[in-house]
Amino acid sequence: MLALGLALLVAGCTGHQAGRNEPALREVFKGVRVDPARGLIEIDGRVATDVHDQDTPDVYLEVIVCTRDTREHESLVVIDAAAAQVHAALLLIGLEPGHPGGWKDEGGRLVPIKPQGDPVRVTLAYTLDGKACESPCEAWITVGPGRQDPGPLEFVFAGSGFRVYDGVERYLADLEGTVVGLTTFGTELIAPTSMHHPDSRVETPTLMARSDVIPAFGEPVTVRIHAIRDKSAP
């Protein structure tokens, strides 16, 4: 399904028409809605950074969705809801968290630790050139320097984690803004199964915003997270 969505994006969106056969959603937090029957949550957001500035044509990415006042400069979408609220909404549609990915040193070599959790699909609903559209989130991403299609991305409900600061337990995705990750910080609420190291000394940054299909800075975007019920599906 993701591959089909990317193929249809040639003209800028998949042609999804908002309002047609939309699921029944219930708001559980401000800007966060759930439909447990269909395994769907929606989160209100907006385009996080100006990807159309001619003075900065290459916008490198490390996060797909972040929370306000955190990683907007390296994210596609920013939301006002707390990451912990998104986590709670995912629980309400019956998903189980696992753990974020990470890295370990084995004899001087960095070895990836894959993220775990129930699989999910992430799409973005928005308006472009007057048309209501929905596309997989990776359709807004290109891989440099040749600006290649990244291909379909797979995601899991990693669930971030907790750490004690000054005697208070804090949810890491709230602190760092890592709602839907792209590179692997180890704090992601939703993590891609493909891993990229965030340190440019370890891995050269190549993930960039695909500006020709992204609306203007600040334009509304609805983040949709879909449960994948058939866990045997690719």
Order of alpha helices (4+ residues) and beta strands (2+ residues): alpha-beta-beta-beta-beta-beta-alpha-beta-beta-beta-beta-beta-beta-beta-beta-beta-beta-alpha-beta-beta-beta-beta
